[in-house]
Amino acid sequence: MSSTILHLLWIAFQTAHSSPLPLNPRGASVPVGNVTLLNEQIAPAWMPPATVRGTVDILYTCVFTITLCVYTAIHINVPPRGASPMWWYLRKFKWTITGIFAPEAVLVTAVNRFQQAMRLRKALNNEINKPARNQKQGASRGARLLTRRLR
């Protein structure tokens, strides 16, 4: 799996250009140091990817980096029993896209699930701490509570 990701990264960045000080499209050299050239000339809004690292290259690498960061930060729930691995990848992909475009939705969902887990832990601890007549009765009471809370 990791070798596949590394191979995809190599392919993705194989075409990325970054040269120190190339010539700009007009043929003039790029200014070096503290030069006030932009006070006299208008800077281009969009740089083509011909000889310098253009706007598309910068945007591509930014989006790619953000996607990888969000993908590794998202931890989805354990898949249900019998679910295929494709289900897990599609669900992870869905949450990655959601995390890129609506990170607050991911945060709200995570806080909600954390609160549910804390309530369930408290209820189970209360149920376990109740005195039972025998061990079997206490275990069945905990199992009933757990199945009732998970529905």
C-alpha positions, 0 to 999 in steps of 0.5 A, a space after each residue: 500500500 505504501 509503495 503504491 502511494 509513493 509511486 503515485 507521488 513520484 508520478 504526480 511530482 515528476 512533472 512539477 517544475 521548479 527552477 531557481 531564476 529562469 527567464 520570464 515569458 518576455 525574455 527579461 531576467 527575473 529580478 533578484 534582491 530588493 528591487 522595486 520593479 513592481 512599482 513600475 510594471 504590473 505583475 501578471 495575474 496568471 503565470 503559464 507553466 512554460 519555463 517557470 513554476 506557474 499558478 497551476 503547478 502551485 495550486 495543484 501541489 497545494 490541493 494535493 498536500 491538503 488532500 493528503 493531510 486531511 486523508 491521514 487526519 480522518 479516522 472513520 469508525 470501524 466498518 460493520 461486519 461483512 463490509 467490503 474493503 471498497 466500502 471503507 475506502 469510499 467512506 474514507 474518500 467521502 469524509 476526506 472530501 467533506 473535510 476539505 470543503 466543510 471541516 466544521 462538519 467533520 469537527 461537529 460530527 467528531 464532537 457529537 460521537 465523543 459525547 455519545 461515547 462518554 454518555 455510553 461509558 457513564 451508563 455502562 459504568 452505572 450499570 456495572 456498579 449496580 449490585 447483581 445477584 450473580 455474575 450472569 445477571 450483571 453481564 446480561 444487564 450490561 449487554 441489554 443496556 449496550 444493545 438498547 443504547 446502540 440502536 
